[in-house]
Amino acid sequence: MNNEKILLGTPTAYQFCDDNGIAIEMVAKALSKSFLSVEDVQVFFNTQSLAKNKSSKNQASKYWDIDHAAFGDIRIESVDNFSKITAENLSAAVQVIPSVTHGDNFSIQKINDFRQQVKEELKLQNRSLTLLPFIIKAMSKSLKKFPKINASLSADGEKLIYKNFIHIGVAMQTEYGLVVPVIRNVDKKNLLEIIDDLQNLTTLARSKKLKQEHLGGASITVTSLGKIAGLRFTPIINPPELAILGVSKTLIEPVWNGQEFLPEMKVPLDLSYDHRVINGVLASHFMTDIGNRISNPELILI
Amino acid sequence: MSDQKTKVVVIGAGPGGYAAAFRSADLGCEVTLIDERDTLGGVCLNEGCIPSKTLLHLAEFIQEYKTSHEFGFSGVISNDKLLLNKTREYKNNIINSLTSGLGNIASRRKVKHVKGYAELISDTEVSVNGVTINFDYAIIAVGSSPVSLPNSPINERIWTSTEALELREIPDSLTIIGGGIIGLEMATIYAALGSSINIIELSNDLLPDFDKKHASIVKKSLIEKGCKFYFNTNVLKIETLPNKLTIHCKNDSSFTIDSDIVLSSIGRKSNAGKIGLENTLMTLEKGDIIPVDAQCRTNISNIFAIGDVTGMPMLAHRATHQGKIVAEVISGLKHKFSNEMIPKVAYTSPEIASVGLSESKNDLGIKIKNTSFPWMASGRNLASNGGDGLTTLHYCPDTLRILGGTIVGKNASELLGEVSIAICMGSTLKDVALVMHAHPTISETIAFAAEKALGTLTDL
């Protein structure tokens, strides 16, 4: 009968905790509060379950919880933890971030000419120069010009955090899944250093040797399907970054020069951005700036 | 072989049982409600809470009437037979209207009411009137009965509260054994009806569950109404003589009390022993108490128990809340019952009521301060001839959060709800003080008590 204690929340807050199998003591401690309203526990619970992606799993996905074997022979394989974490993060990004994708094609005629010119020299150095380092360097120059894109929104949506550094994440496919190692301080590195960083990170990623220091904290991510196929795609932002640049396979487009159509090598770029922070005009300017640098690589090198 | 099948069977139709049955039906379950009585409502409605409050209302009225000479009325009451007949009729009408109301509510919900004595014959079957009913879930809500006096003869002049509430007669002298809440309520009724009252209590004071300062106001008032208290006193035996009962008592010395009627109110005991639990694997504690978890589940996972059979405090509102929780749990919700905020009331004159923590009821050793407002300074109380009273808030001196409340005074039970809400919503003294209370009201005393501690009171 002697069960008296100081209450930690309203009756509805207690019932909400009971219903959802959470201990009100834990919520009070986590929020550093001595008394909880039902709103407190609801917000806490929703934040938690969003992080765990439970709500979408339990509710939305119930509609596709069907018996596939009823339609023919099947094989079942467990999803590994690495893929599960990636999946949860991507689902959370899609649920939380209102994103828009902006696409355009940019001439890489001059970059290709340049690559031809330095090809032999780099070969002697045991290096090869692809398109990606140019794009990464161009992104770093453009980020410096558009600081609002080199930022993150705080989780509660209350603050915008501007970054005085430029780190660029590069999405890489490995045998065990997708990883995004980061090239640090891209703005302070020349093309050769970026080529070396990329090579180094690719080796580490493939041999599963990436460490904490190689991951996270990027200004923006670039994801390239350039060697494979596809005209366009809409990449998913890697939060808490505000944007991601997708690179598709280069193509040849006819360009009217006033008198005739001439073939021109182009790269399709698709920028997905967080519309909570970046509006369409800013995104267009940013994209045009990157494109301008790619089409005129002398702007990258200076 | 079962003759019938139901999803939920509720055994006992008191305030716990009928709440569980009705809530269960509302949540879509097929429910059978079994009780020995013709009517629903159990002890509470038929021979407990409601009839005692009817008679306490009469007691209050008599008390008021006795002071009416101040307004020019005679203020004299003759306790003749007509009054008693009329009073019984009045009380029974109230009981009938409430029980038939419950019957209507039950049939509207399609709850099947079976009159009979129920006995569990397994974990999934109950037998009633020779019919076996198979159930998915059972809710045991069979309540409690008065503990009978040890070493006492069976005599029609030795009553329990049941006989006292039948209003068989108004004895010249009534000796109440057991000065708990029930005993004191009966003392209040019969003192007003004109009996001279003796109260024999084993412990050294009355109302141990309440703050002393408040309990003493009730004690003073009962003494003024002619009640005589014998504390630290044992009853050795009761001798039945042709025209009186002689009670042999012992405290520091031995003595006897002669009385027309003896009322035994030494407590109530669980009825769990009477329903065939031996045919199940149910475990009991202290002989007849059914231990339950926070969802009122017994050690048998499909059998729940609520109310007095689950032990102290044996209060109707506790049973009702438990009953609703169980119905919700059966329907798949994960609700839990909490013992922490059970209000306690003695409907004496004046009433005394408490909820939450107080200095005397503080197992945690936390800091608690009190702030009180005396009713003698309440305009509304004086204007309505309310008598003595005291409103006290128990609060944390660091955060000023209200942790408990004790109120003594006329209709104190009605005021307690505001304190319960304040505690449950995490209110501080300041919150309560800033809420505008109507003037003049007794409920103002709650805000005044808060203001007193804050130093913002202008009414004292």
Interface residues (C-beta under 8 A of the other chain):
Chain A: M1 N2 N3 E4 K5 I6 L7 G9 T10 P11 Y14 Q15 D18 D19 N20 G21 S34 F35
Chain B: G311 M312 P313 L333 K334 H335 K336 S338 N339 E340 M341 G356 L357 K361 N362 D363 L364 I366 C396 T399 R401 L403 I423 C424 M425 G426
